[in-house]
Amino acid sequence: MTYSKGYSINNKDFLKKEAEKKGVKLIFNFLLIISLILFITLILISAFSLIGFGEDNSEAPVHEVKSGDTLWTIAASYYDHNIDIRKAIYNIKQANDIDSAIITPGKKLIIPINK
């Protein structure tokens, strides 16, 4: 018995080609799903980075920098002595998007207490 295209039911080449087509289709579907997952992940990461995960600093005290103030003295005046002052300075720098330890008089700094 033959099909209209001339392939025999028992033709091993036909079965082999059909198996290869299924394998290629499975690989394509797998890659498509992985691509979609990566795309959605990138979109979510971008969205969350725009929104931000930072704590709400609306209740945090604000310190106006005076002449002679340093991040060290400011942190020491707001934080408990049990907290590592370097971590306190790091938290202040993060909350105020400061890259260096240089601060100028008149600048207002958010002091994140609950970190």
Phi and psi restraints in degrees (range 20) as a CNS / XPLOR table:
assign (resid 1 and name C) (resid 2 and name N)
       (resid 2 and name CA) (resid 2 and name C) 1.0 -128.7 20.0 2
assign (resid 2 and name N) (resid 2 and name CA)
       (resid 2 and name C) (resid 3 and name N) 1.0 155.1 20.0 2
assign (resid 2 and name C) (resid 3 and name N)
       (resid 3 and name CA) (resid 3 and name C) 1.0 -84.6 20.0 2
assign (resid 3 and name N) (resid 3 and name CA)
       (resid 3 and name C) (resid 4 and name N) 1.0 171.5 20.0 2
assign (resid 3 and name C) (resid 4 and name N)
       (resid 4 and name CA) (resid 4 and name C) 1.0 -65.3 20.0 2
assign (resid 4 and name N) (resid 4 and name CA)
       (resid 4 and name C) (resid 5 and name N) 1.0 -23.4 20.0 2
assign (resid 4 and name C) (resid 5 and name N)
       (resid 5 and name CA) (resid 5 and name C) 1.0 -88.4 20.0 2
assign (resid 5 and name N) (resid 5 and name CA)
       (resid 5 and name C) (resid 6 and name N) 1.0 1.2 20.0 2
assign (resid 5 and name C) (resid 6 and name N)
       (resid 6 and name CA) (resid 6 and name C) 1.0 91.3 20.0 2
assign (resid 6 and name N) (resid 6 and name CA)
       (resid 6 and name C) (resid 7 and name N) 1.0 9.4 20.0 2
assign (resid 6 and name C) (resid 7 and name N)
       (resid 7 and name CA) (resid 7 and name C) 1.0 -87.7 20.0 2
assign (resid 7 and name N) (resid 7 and name CA)
       (resid 7 and name C) (resid 8 and name N) 1.0 135.8 20.0 2
assign (resid 7 and name C) (resid 8 and name N)
       (resid 8 and name CA) (resid 8 and name C) 1.0 -82.7 20.0 2
assign (resid 8 and name N) (resid 8 and name CA)
       (resid 8 and name C) (resid 9 and name N) 1.0 148.4 20.0 2
assign (resid 8 and name C) (resid 9 and name N)
       (resid 9 and name CA) (resid 9 and name C) 1.0 -60.9 20.0 2
assign (resid 9 and name N) (resid 9 and name CA)
       (resid 9 and name C) (resid 10 and name N) 1.0 -35.0 20.0 2
assign (resid 9 and name C) (resid 10 and name N)
       (resid 10 and name CA) (resid 10 and name C) 1.0 -92.9 20.0 2
assign (resid 10 and name N) (resid 10 and name CA)
       (resid 10 and name C) (resid 11 and name N) 1.0 8.6 20.0 2
assign (resid 10 and name C) (resid 11 and name N)
       (resid 11 and name CA) (resid 11 and name C) 1.0 -71.1 20.0 2
assign (resid 11 and name N) (resid 11 and name CA)
       (resid 11 and name C) (resid 12 and name N) 1.0 115.8 20.0 2
assign (resid 11 and name C) (resid 12 and name N)
       (resid 12 and name CA) (resid 12 and name C) 1.0 -67.3 20.0 2
assign (resid 12 and name N) (resid 12 and name CA)
       (resid 12 and name C) (resid 13 and name N) 1.0 -33.8 20.0 2
assign (resid 12 and name C) (resid 13 and name N)
       (resid 13 and name CA) (resid 13 and name C) 1.0 -63.7 20.0 2
assign (resid 13 and name N) (resid 13 and name CA)
       (resid 13 and name C) (resid 14 and name N) 1.0 -40.9 20.0 2
assign (resid 13 and name C) (resid 14 and name N)
       (resid 14 and name CA) (resid 14 and name C) 1.0 -61.7 20.0 2
assign (resid 14 and name N) (resid 14 and name CA)
       (resid 14 and name C) (resid 15 and name N) 1.0 -47.1 20.0 2
assign (resid 14 and name C) (resid 15 and name N)
       (resid 15 and name CA) (resid 15 and name C) 1.0 -64.1 20.0 2
assign (resid 15 and name N) (resid 15 and name CA)
       (resid 15 and name C) (resid 16 and name N) 1.0 -37.6 20.0 2
assign (resid 15 and name C) (resid 16 and name N)
       (resid 16 and name CA) (resid 16 and name C) 1.0 -66.0 20.0 2
assign (resid 16 and name N) (resid 16 and name CA)
       (resid 16 and name C) (resid 17 and name N) 1.0 -42.3 20.0 2
assign (resid 16 and name C) (resid 17 and name N)
       (resid 17 and name CA) (resid 17 and name C) 1.0 -65.3 20.0 2
assign (resid 17 and name N) (resid 17 and name CA)
       (resid 17 and name C) (resid 18 and name N) 1.0 -40.5 20.0 2
assign (resid 17 and name C) (resid 18 and name N)
       (resid 18 and name CA) (resid 18 and name C) 1.0 -64.0 20.0 2
assign (resid 18 and name N) (resid 18 and name CA)
       (resid 18 and name C) (resid 19 and name N) 1.0 -39.9 20.0 2
assign (resid 18 and name C) (resid 19 and name N)
       (resid 19 and name CA) (resid 19 and name C) 1.0 -65.3 20.0 2
assign (resid 19 and name N) (resid 19 and name CA)
       (resid 19 and name C) (resid 20 and name N) 1.0 -40.2 20.0 2
assign (resid 19 and name C) (resid 20 and name N)
       (resid 20 and name CA) (resid 20 and name C) 1.0 -64.4 20.0 2
assign (resid 20 and name N) (resid 20 and name CA)
       (resid 20 and name C) (resid 21 and name N) 1.0 -40.8 20.0 2
assign (resid 20 and name C) (resid 21 and name N)
       (resid 21 and name CA) (resid 21 and name C) 1.0 -61.3 20.0 2
assign (resid 21 and name N) (resid 21 and name CA)
       (resid 21 and name C) (resid 22 and name N) 1.0 -42.9 20.0 2
assign (resid 21 and name C) (resid 22 and name N)
       (resid 22 and name CA) (resid 22 and name C) 1.0 -65.0 20.0 2
assign (resid 22 and name N) (resid 22 and name CA)
       (resid 22 and name C) (resid 23 and name N) 1.0 -39.7 20.0 2
assign (resid 22 and name C) (resid 23 and name N)
       (resid 23 and name CA) (resid 23 and name C) 1.0 -64.4 20.0 2
assign (resid 23 and name N) (resid 23 and name CA)
       (resid 23 and name C) (resid 24 and name N) 1.0 -43.3 20.0 2
assign (resid 23 and name C) (resid 24 and name N)
       (resid 24 and name CA) (resid 24 and name C) 1.0 -64.3 20.0 2
assign (resid 24 and name N) (resid 24 and name CA)
       (resid 24 and name C) (resid 25 and name N) 1.0 -40.7 20.0 2
assign (resid 24 and name C) (resid 25 and name N)
       (resid 25 and name CA) (resid 25 and name C) 1.0 -63.8 20.0 2
assign (resid 25 and name N) (resid 25 and name CA)
       (resid 25 and name C) (resid 26 and name N) 1.0 -42.0 20.0 2
assign (resid 25 and name C) (resid 26 and name N)
       (resid 26 and name CA) (resid 26 and name C) 1.0 -63.1 20.0 2
assign (resid 26 and name N) (resid 26 and name CA)
       (resid 26 and name C) (resid 27 and name N) 1.0 -43.7 20.0 2
assign (resid 26 and name C) (resid 27 and name N)
       (resid 27 and name CA) (resid 27 and name C) 1.0 -63.0 20.0 2
assign (resid 27 and name N) (resid 27 and name CA)
       (resid 27 and name C) (resid 28 and name N) 1.0 -44.2 20.0 2
assign (resid 27 and name C) (resid 28 and name N)
       (resid 28 and name CA) (resid 28 and name C) 1.0 -60.5 20.0 2
assign (resid 28 and name N) (resid 28 and name CA)
       (resid 28 and name C) (resid 29 and name N) 1.0 -46.5 20.0 2
assign (resid 28 and name C) (resid 29 and name N)
       (resid 29 and name CA) (resid 29 and name C) 1.0 -62.6 20.0 2
assign (resid 29 and name N) (resid 29 and name CA)
       (resid 29 and name C) (resid 30 and name N) 1.0 -41.0 20.0 2
assign (resid 29 and name C) (resid 30 and name N)
       (resid 30 and name CA) (resid 30 and name C) 1.0 -61.5 20.0 2
assign (resid 30 and name N) (resid 30 and name CA)
       (resid 30 and name C) (resid 31 and name N) 1.0 -46.9 20.0 2
assign (resid 30 and name C) (resid 31 and name N)
       (resid 31 and name CA) (resid 31 and name C) 1.0 -65.3 20.0 2
assign (resid 31 and name N) (resid 31 and name CA)
       (resid 31 and name C) (resid 32 and name N) 1.0 -36.4 20.0 2
assign (resid 31 and name C) (resid 32 and name N)
       (resid 32 and name CA) (resid 32 and name C) 1.0 -63.9 20.0 2
assign (resid 32 and name N) (resid 32 and name CA)
       (resid 32 and name C) (resid 33 and name N) 1.0 -44.5 20.0 2
assign (resid 32 and name C) (resid 33 and name N)
       (resid 33 and name CA) (resid 33 and name C) 1.0 -64.6 20.0 2
assign (resid 33 and name N) (resid 33 and name CA)
       (resid 33 and name C) (resid 34 and name N) 1.0 -44.0 20.0 2
assign (resid 33 and name C) (resid 34 and name N)
       (resid 34 and name CA) (resid 34 and name C) 1.0 -61.8 20.0 2
assign (resid 34 and name N) (resid 34 and name CA)
       (resid 34 and name C) (resid 35 and name N) 1.0 -42.4 20.0 2
assign (resid 34 and name C) (resid 35 and name N)
       (resid 35 and name CA) (resid 35 and name C) 1.0 -62.0 20.0 2
assign (resid 35 and name N) (resid 35 and name CA)
       (resid 35 and name C) (resid 36 and name N) 1.0 -43.2 20.0 2
assign (resid 35 and name C) (resid 36 and name N)
       (resid 36 and name CA) (resid 36 and name C) 1.0 -64.1 20.0 2
assign (resid 36 and name N) (resid 36 and name CA)
       (resid 36 and name C) (resid 37 and name N) 1.0 -41.4 20.0 2
assign (resid 36 and name C) (resid 37 and name N)
       (resid 37 and name CA) (resid 37 and name C) 1.0 -62.3 20.0 2
assign (resid 37 and name N) (resid 37 and name CA)
       (resid 37 and name C) (resid 38 and name N) 1.0 -44.6 20.0 2
assign (resid 37 and name C) (resid 38 and name N)
       (resid 38 and name CA) (resid 38 and name C) 1.0 -63.6 20.0 2
assign (resid 38 and name N) (resid 38 and name CA)
       (resid 38 and name C) (resid 39 and name N) 1.0 -41.8 20.0 2
assign (resid 38 and name C) (resid 39 and name N)
       (resid 39 and name CA) (resid 39 and name C) 1.0 -62.1 20.0 2
assign (resid 39 and name N) (resid 39 and name CA)
       (resid 39 and name C) (resid 40 and name N) 1.0 -47.2 20.0 2
assign (resid 39 and name C) (resid 40 and name N)
       (resid 40 and name CA) (resid 40 and name C) 1.0 -63.6 20.0 2
assign (resid 40 and name N) (resid 40 and name CA)
       (resid 40 and name C) (resid 41 and name N) 1.0 -39.5 20.0 2
assign (resid 40 and name C) (resid 41 and name N)
       (resid 41 and name CA) (resid 41 and name C) 1.0 -61.4 20.0 2
assign (resid 41 and name N) (resid 41 and name CA)
       (resid 41 and name C) (resid 42 and name N) 1.0 -44.8 20.0 2
assign (resid 41 and name C) (resid 42 and name N)
       (resid 42 and name CA) (resid 42 and name C) 1.0 -62.7 20.0 2
assign (resid 42 and name N) (resid 42 and name CA)
       (resid 42 and name C) (resid 43 and name N) 1.0 -40.7 20.0 2
assign (resid 42 and name C) (resid 43 and name N)
       (resid 43 and name CA) (resid 43 and name C) 1.0 -62.2 20.0 2
assign (resid 43 and name N) (resid 43 and name CA)
       (resid 43 and name C) (resid 44 and name N) 1.0 -44.9 20.0 2
assign (resid 43 and name C) (resid 44 and name N)
       (resid 44 and name CA) (resid 44 and name C) 1.0 -64.8 20.0 2
assign (resid 44 and name N) (resid 44 and name CA)
       (resid 44 and name C) (resid 45 and name N) 1.0 -42.2 20.0 2
assign (resid 44 and name C) (resid 45 and name N)
       (resid 45 and name CA) (resid 45 and name C) 1.0 -62.0 20.0 2
assign (resid 45 and name N) (resid 45 and name CA)
       (resid 45 and name C) (resid 46 and name N) 1.0 -43.8 20.0 2
assign (resid 45 and name C) (resid 46 and name N)
       (resid 46 and name CA) (resid 46 and name C) 1.0 -62.4 20.0 2
assign (resid 46 and name N) (resid 46 and name CA)
       (resid 46 and name C) (resid 47 and name N) 1.0 -44.2 20.0 2
assign (resid 46 and name C) (resid 47 and name N)
       (resid 47 and name CA) (resid 47 and name C) 1.0 -63.5 20.0 2
assign (resid 47 and name N) (resid 47 and name CA)
       (resid 47 and name C) (resid 48 and name N) 1.0 -44.7 20.0 2
assign (resid 47 and name C) (resid 48 and name N)
       (resid 48 and name CA) (resid 48 and name C) 1.0 -69.8 20.0 2
assign (resid 48 and name N) (resid 48 and name CA)
       (resid 48 and name C) (resid 49 and name N) 1.0 -31.3 20.0 2
assign (resid 48 and name C) (resid 49 and name N)
       (resid 49 and name CA) (resid 49 and name C) 1.0 -71.4 20.0 2
assign (resid 49 and name N) (resid 49 and name CA)
       (resid 49 and name C) (resid 50 and name N) 1.0 -31.1 20.0 2
assign (resid 49 and name C) (resid 50 and name N)
       (resid 50 and name CA) (resid 50 and name C) 1.0 -71.7 20.0 2
assign (resid 50 and name N) (resid 50 and name CA)
       (resid 50 and name C) (resid 51 and name N) 1.0 -39.3 20.0 2
assign (resid 50 and name C) (resid 51 and name N)
       (resid 51 and name CA) (resid 51 and name C) 1.0 -72.3 20.0 2
assign (resid 51 and name N) (resid 51 and name CA)
       (resid 51 and name C) (resid 52 and name N) 1.0 -44.7 20.0 2
assign (resid 51 and name C) (resid 52 and name N)
       (resid 52 and name CA) (resid 52 and name C) 1.0 89.6 20.0 2
assign (resid 52 and name N) (resid 52 and name CA)
       (resid 52 and name C) (resid 53 and name N) 1.0 146.1 20.0 2
assign (resid 52 and name C) (resid 53 and name N)
       (resid 53 and name CA) (resid 53 and name C) 1.0 -106.4 20.0 2
assign (resid 53 and name N) (resid 53 and name CA)
       (resid 53 and name C) (resid 54 and name N) 1.0 4.9 20.0 2
assign (resid 53 and name C) (resid 54 and name N)
       (resid 54 and name CA) (resid 54 and name C) 1.0 -60.6 20.0 2
assign (resid 54 and name N) (resid 54 and name CA)
       (resid 54 and name C) (resid 55 and name N) 1.0 156.3 20.0 2
assign (resid 54 and name C) (resid 55 and name N)
       (resid 55 and name CA) (resid 55 and name C) 1.0 -70.9 20.0 2
assign (resid 55 and name N) (resid 55 and name CA)
       (resid 55 and name C) (resid 56 and name N) 1.0 154.7 20.0 2
assign (resid 55 and name C) (resid 56 and name N)
       (resid 56 and name CA) (resid 56 and name C) 1.0 -74.8 20.0 2
assign (resid 56 and name N) (resid 56 and name CA)
       (resid 56 and name C) (resid 57 and name N) 1.0 115.1 20.0 2
assign (resid 56 and name C) (resid 57 and name N)
       (resid 57 and name CA) (resid 57 and name C) 1.0 -97.6 20.0 2
assign (resid 57 and name N) (resid 57 and name CA)
       (resid 57 and name C) (resid 58 and name N) 1.0 17.6 20.0 2
assign (resid 57 and name C) (resid 58 and name N)
       (resid 58 and name CA) (resid 58 and name C) 1.0 -65.4 20.0 2
assign (resid 58 and name N) (resid 58 and name CA)
       (resid 58 and name C) (resid 59 and name N) 1.0 -26.3 20.0 2
assign (resid 58 and name C) (resid 59 and name N)
       (resid 59 and name CA) (resid 59 and name C) 1.0 -95.7 20.0 2
assign (resid 59 and name N) (resid 59 and name CA)
       (resid 59 and name C) (resid 60 and name N) 1.0 -4.8 20.0 2
assign (resid 59 and name C) (resid 60 and name N)
       (resid 60 and name CA) (resid 60 and name C) 1.0 -72.7 20.0 2
assign (resid 60 and name N) (resid 60 and name CA)
       (resid 60 and name C) (resid 61 and name N) 1.0 144.6 20.0 2
assign (resid 60 and name C) (resid 61 and name N)
       (resid 61 and name CA) (resid 61 and name C) 1.0 -66.7 20.0 2
assign (resid 61 and name N) (resid 61 and name CA)
       (resid 61 and name C) (resid 62 and name N) 1.0 151.0 20.0 2
assign (resid 61 and name C) (resid 62 and name N)
       (resid 62 and name CA) (resid 62 and name C) 1.0 -114.6 20.0 2
assign (resid 62 and name N) (resid 62 and name CA)
       (resid 62 and name C) (resid 63 and name N) 1.0 130.7 20.0 2
assign (resid 62 and name C) (resid 63 and name N)
       (resid 63 and name CA) (resid 63 and name C) 1.0 -111.9 20.0 2
assign (resid 63 and name N) (resid 63 and name CA)
       (resid 63 and name C) (resid 64 and name N) 1.0 127.1 20.0 2
assign (resid 63 and name C) (resid 64 and name N)
       (resid 64 and name CA) (resid 64 and name C) 1.0 -90.8 20.0 2
assign (resid 64 and name N) (resid 64 and name CA)
       (resid 64 and name C) (resid 65 and name N) 1.0 123.1 20.0 2
assign (resid 64 and name C) (resid 65 and name N)
       (resid 65 and name CA) (resid 65 and name C) 1.0 -68.1 20.0 2
assign (resid 65 and name N) (resid 65 and name CA)
       (resid 65 and name C) (resid 66 and name N) 1.0 131.9 20.0 2
assign (resid 65 and name C) (resid 66 and name N)
       (resid 66 and name CA) (resid 66 and name C) 1.0 -109.5 20.0 2
assign (resid 66 and name N) (resid 66 and name CA)
       (resid 66 and name C) (resid 67 and name N) 1.0 163.6 20.0 2
assign (resid 66 and name C) (resid 67 and name N)
       (resid 67 and name CA) (resid 67 and name C) 1.0 -59.0 20.0 2
assign (resid 67 and name N) (resid 67 and name CA)
       (resid 67 and name C) (resid 68 and name N) 1.0 131.1 20.0 2
assign (resid 67 and name C) (resid 68 and name N)
       (resid 68 and name CA) (resid 68 and name C) 1.0 93.2 20.0 2
assign (resid 68 and name N) (resid 68 and name CA)
       (resid 68 and name C) (resid 69 and name N) 1.0 -11.3 20.0 2
assign (resid 68 and name C) (resid 69 and name N)
       (resid 69 and name CA) (resid 69 and name C) 1.0 -69.2 20.0 2
assign (resid 69 and name N) (resid 69 and name CA)
       (resid 69 and name C) (resid 70 and name N) 1.0 144.6 20.0 2
assign (resid 69 and name C) (resid 70 and name N)
       (resid 70 and name CA) (resid 70 and name C) 1.0 -127.8 20.0 2
assign (resid 70 and name N) (resid 70 and name CA)
       (resid 70 and name C) (resid 71 and name N) 1.0 163.3 20.0 2
assign (resid 70 and name C) (resid 71 and name N)
       (resid 71 and name CA) (resid 71 and name C) 1.0 -60.4 20.0 2
assign (resid 71 and name N) (resid 71 and name CA)
       (resid 71 and name C) (resid 72 and name N) 1.0 -34.0 20.0 2
assign (resid 71 and name C) (resid 72 and name N)
       (resid 72 and name CA) (resid 72 and name C) 1.0 -63.2 20.0 2
assign (resid 72 and name N) (resid 72 and name CA)
       (resid 72 and name C) (resid 73 and name N) 1.0 -49.4 20.0 2
assign (resid 72 and name C) (resid 73 and name N)
       (resid 73 and name CA) (resid 73 and name C) 1.0 -68.2 20.0 2
assign (resid 73 and name N) (resid 73 and name CA)
       (resid 73 and name C) (resid 74 and name N) 1.0 -36.2 20.0 2
assign (resid 73 and name C) (resid 74 and name N)
       (resid 74 and name CA) (resid 74 and name C) 1.0 -65.2 20.0 2
assign (resid 74 and name N) (resid 74 and name CA)
       (resid 74 and name C) (resid 75 and name N) 1.0 -47.8 20.0 2
assign (resid 74 and name C) (resid 75 and name N)
       (resid 75 and name CA) (resid 75 and name C) 1.0 -61.5 20.0 2
assign (resid 75 and name N) (resid 75 and name CA)
       (resid 75 and name C) (resid 76 and name N) 1.0 -41.6 20.0 2
assign (resid 75 and name C) (resid 76 and name N)
       (resid 76 and name CA) (resid 76 and name C) 1.0 -63.7 20.0 2
assign (resid 76 and name N) (resid 76 and name CA)
       (resid 76 and name C) (resid 77 and name N) 1.0 -31.0 20.0 2
assign (resid 76 and name C) (resid 77 and name N)
       (resid 77 and name CA) (resid 77 and name C) 1.0 -80.4 20.0 2
assign (resid 77 and name N) (resid 77 and name CA)
       (resid 77 and name C) (resid 78 and name N) 1.0 -20.7 20.0 2
assign (resid 77 and name C) (resid 78 and name N)
       (resid 78 and name CA) (resid 78 and name C) 1.0 -103.7 20.0 2
assign (resid 78 and name N) (resid 78 and name CA)
       (resid 78 and name C) (resid 79 and name N) 1.0 -27.6 20.0 2
assign (resid 78 and name C) (resid 79 and name N)
       (resid 79 and name CA) (resid 79 and name C) 1.0 -100.3 20.0 2
assign (resid 79 and name N) (resid 79 and name CA)
       (resid 79 and name C) (resid 80 and name N) 1.0 153.1 20.0 2
assign (resid 79 and name C) (resid 80 and name N)
       (resid 80 and name CA) (resid 80 and name C) 1.0 -64.3 20.0 2
assign (resid 80 and name N) (resid 80 and name CA)
       (resid 80 and name C) (resid 81 and name N) 1.0 150.4 20.0 2
assign (resid 80 and name C) (resid 81 and name N)
       (resid 81 and name CA) (resid 81 and name C) 1.0 -70.3 20.0 2
assign (resid 81 and name N) (resid 81 and name CA)
       (resid 81 and name C) (resid 82 and name N) 1.0 -13.3 20.0 2
assign (resid 81 and name C) (resid 82 and name N)
       (resid 82 and name CA) (resid 82 and name C) 1.0 -79.8 20.0 2
assign (resid 82 and name N) (resid 82 and name CA)
       (resid 82 and name C) (resid 83 and name N) 1.0 -12.2 20.0 2
assign (resid 82 and name C) (resid 83 and name N)
       (resid 83 and name CA) (resid 83 and name C) 1.0 -91.8 20.0 2
assign (resid 83 and name N) (resid 83 and name CA)
       (resid 83 and name C) (resid 84 and name N) 1.0 138.0 20.0 2
assign (resid 83 and name C) (resid 84 and name N)
       (resid 84 and name CA) (resid 84 and name C) 1.0 -61.6 20.0 2
assign (resid 84 and name N) (resid 84 and name CA)
       (resid 84 and name C) (resid 85 and name N) 1.0 120.5 20.0 2
assign (resid 84 and name C) (resid 85 and name N)
       (resid 85 and name CA) (resid 85 and name C) 1.0 -61.6 20.0 2
assign (resid 85 and name N) (resid 85 and name CA)
       (resid 85 and name C) (resid 86 and name N) 1.0 -30.6 20.0 2
assign (resid 85 and name C) (resid 86 and name N)
       (resid 86 and name CA) (resid 86 and name C) 1.0 -65.9 20.0 2
assign (resid 86 and name N) (resid 86 and name CA)
       (resid 86 and name C) (resid 87 and name N) 1.0 -37.0 20.0 2
assign (resid 86 and name C) (resid 87 and name N)
       (resid 87 and name CA) (resid 87 and name C) 1.0 -68.7 20.0 2
assign (resid 87 and name N) (resid 87 and name CA)
       (resid 87 and name C) (resid 88 and name N) 1.0 -38.4 20.0 2
assign (resid 87 and name C) (resid 88 and name N)
       (resid 88 and name CA) (resid 88 and name C) 1.0 -62.0 20.0 2
assign (resid 88 and name N) (resid 88 and name CA)
       (resid 88 and name C) (resid 89 and name N) 1.0 -44.1 20.0 2
assign (resid 88 and name C) (resid 89 and name N)
       (resid 89 and name CA) (resid 89 and name C) 1.0 -63.0 20.0 2
assign (resid 89 and name N) (resid 89 and name CA)
       (resid 89 and name C) (resid 90 and name N) 1.0 -42.8 20.0 2
assign (resid 89 and name C) (resid 90 and name N)
       (resid 90 and name CA) (resid 90 and name C) 1.0 -58.8 20.0 2
assign (resid 90 and name N) (resid 90 and name CA)
       (resid 90 and name C) (resid 91 and name N) 1.0 -44.1 20.0 2
assign (resid 90 and name C) (resid 91 and name N)
       (resid 91 and name CA) (resid 91 and name C) 1.0 -62.7 20.0 2
assign (resid 91 and name N) (resid 91 and name CA)
       (resid 91 and name C) (resid 92 and name N) 1.0 -41.3 20.0 2
assign (resid 91 and name C) (resid 92 and name N)
       (resid 92 and name CA) (resid 92 and name C) 1.0 -64.0 20.0 2
assign (resid 92 and name N) (resid 92 and name CA)
       (resid 92 and name C) (resid 93 and name N) 1.0 -44.5 20.0 2
assign (resid 92 and name C) (resid 93 and name N)
       (resid 93 and name CA) (resid 93 and name C) 1.0 -62.7 20.0 2
assign (resid 93 and name N) (resid 93 and name CA)
       (resid 93 and name C) (resid 94 and name N) 1.0 -40.8 20.0 2
assign (resid 93 and name C) (resid 94 and name N)
       (resid 94 and name CA) (resid 94 and name C) 1.0 -65.9 20.0 2
assign (resid 94 and name N) (resid 94 and name CA)
       (resid 94 and name C) (resid 95 and name N) 1.0 -43.8 20.0 2
assign (resid 94 and name C) (resid 95 and name N)
       (resid 95 and name CA) (resid 95 and name C) 1.0 -65.8 20.0 2
assign (resid 95 and name N) (resid 95 and name CA)
       (resid 95 and name C) (resid 96 and name N) 1.0 -27.0 20.0 2
assign (resid 95 and name C) (resid 96 and name N)
       (resid 96 and name CA) (resid 96 and name C) 1.0 -108.9 20.0 2
assign (resid 96 and name N) (resid 96 and name CA)
       (resid 96 and name C) (resid 97 and name N) 1.0 7.2 20.0 2
assign (resid 96 and name C) (resid 97 and name N)
       (resid 97 and name CA) (resid 97 and name C) 1.0 53.9 20.0 2
assign (resid 97 and name N) (resid 97 and name CA)
       (resid 97 and name C) (resid 98 and name N) 1.0 51.1 20.0 2
assign (resid 97 and name C) (resid 98 and name N)
       (resid 98 and name CA) (resid 98 and name C) 1.0 -106.2 20.0 2
assign (resid 98 and name N) (resid 98 and name CA)
       (resid 98 and name C) (resid 99 and name N) 1.0 132.5 20.0 2
assign (resid 98 and name C) (resid 99 and name N)
       (resid 99 and name CA) (resid 99 and name C) 1.0 -94.5 20.0 2
assign (resid 99 and name N) (resid 99 and name CA)
       (resid 99 and name C) (resid 100 and name N) 1.0 -28.7 20.0 2
assign (resid 99 and name C) (resid 100 and name N)
       (resid 100 and name CA) (resid 100 and name C) 1.0 -120.8 20.0 2
assign (resid 100 and name N) (resid 100 and name CA)
       (resid 100 and name C) (resid 101 and name N) 1.0 179.8 20.0 2
assign (resid 100 and name C) (resid 101 and name N)
       (resid 101 and name CA) (resid 101 and name C) 1.0 -89.9 20.0 2
assign (resid 101 and name N) (resid 101 and name CA)
       (resid 101 and name C) (resid 102 and name N) 1.0 2.3 20.0 2
assign (resid 101 and name C) (resid 102 and name N)
       (resid 102 and name CA) (resid 102 and name C) 1.0 -81.6 20.0 2
assign (resid 102 and name N) (resid 102 and name CA)
       (resid 102 and name C) (resid 103 and name N) 1.0 122.0 20.0 2
assign (resid 102 and name C) (resid 103 and name N)
       (resid 103 and name CA) (resid 103 and name C) 1.0 -128.5 20.0 2
assign (resid 103 and name N) (resid 103 and name CA)
       (resid 103 and name C) (resid 104 and name N) 1.0 149.9 20.0 2
assign (resid 103 and name C) (resid 104 and name N)
       (resid 104 and name CA) (resid 104 and name C) 1.0 -114.4 20.0 2
assign (resid 104 and name N) (resid 104 and name CA)
       (resid 104 and name C) (resid 105 and name N) 1.0 147.0 20.0 2
assign (resid 104 and name C) (resid 105 and name N)
       (resid 105 and name CA) (resid 105 and name C) 1.0 -57.0 20.0 2
assign (resid 105 and name N) (resid 105 and name CA)
       (resid 105 and name C) (resid 106 and name N) 1.0 139.9 20.0 2
assign (resid 105 and name C) (resid 106 and name N)
       (resid 106 and name CA) (resid 106 and name C) 1.0 97.1 20.0 2
assign (resid 106 and name N) (resid 106 and name CA)
       (resid 106 and name C) (resid 107 and name N) 1.0 -19.5 20.0 2
assign (resid 106 and name C) (resid 107 and name N)
       (resid 107 and name CA) (resid 107 and name C) 1.0 -69.9 20.0 2
assign (resid 107 and name N) (resid 107 and name CA)
       (resid 107 and name C) (resid 108 and name N) 1.0 138.8 20.0 2
assign (resid 107 and name C) (resid 108 and name N)
       (resid 108 and name CA) (resid 108 and name C) 1.0 -100.1 20.0 2
assign (resid 108 and name N) (resid 108 and name CA)
       (resid 108 and name C) (resid 109 and name N) 1.0 125.6 20.0 2
assign (resid 108 and name C) (resid 109 and name N)
       (resid 109 and name CA) (resid 109 and name C) 1.0 -111.8 20.0 2
assign (resid 109 and name N) (resid 109 and name CA)
       (resid 109 and name C) (resid 110 and name N) 1.0 131.6 20.0 2
assign (resid 109 and name C) (resid 110 and name N)
       (resid 110 and name CA) (resid 110 and name C) 1.0 -79.1 20.0 2
assign (resid 110 and name N) (resid 110 and name CA)
       (resid 110 and name C) (resid 111 and name N) 1.0 132.1 20.0 2
assign (resid 110 and name C) (resid 111 and name N)
       (resid 111 and name CA) (resid 111 and name C) 1.0 -109.0 20.0 2
assign (resid 111 and name N) (resid 111 and name CA)
       (resid 111 and name C) (resid 112 and name N) 1.0 99.5 20.0 2
assign (resid 111 and name C) (resid 112 and name N)
       (resid 112 and name CA) (resid 112 and name C) 1.0 -76.1 20.0 2
assign (resid 112 and name N) (resid 112 and name CA)
       (resid 112 and name C) (resid 113 and name N) 1.0 107.6 20.0 2
assign (resid 112 and name C) (resid 113 and name N)
       (resid 113 and name CA) (resid 113 and name C) 1.0 -81.5 20.0 2
assign (resid 113 and name N) (resid 113 and name CA)
       (resid 113 and name C) (resid 114 and name N) 1.0 -39.5 20.0 2
assign (resid 113 and name C) (resid 114 and name N)
       (resid 114 and name CA) (resid 114 and name C) 1.0 -90.3 20.0 2
assign (resid 114 and name N) (resid 114 and name CA)
       (resid 114 and name C) (resid 115 and name N) 1.0 46.9 20.0 2
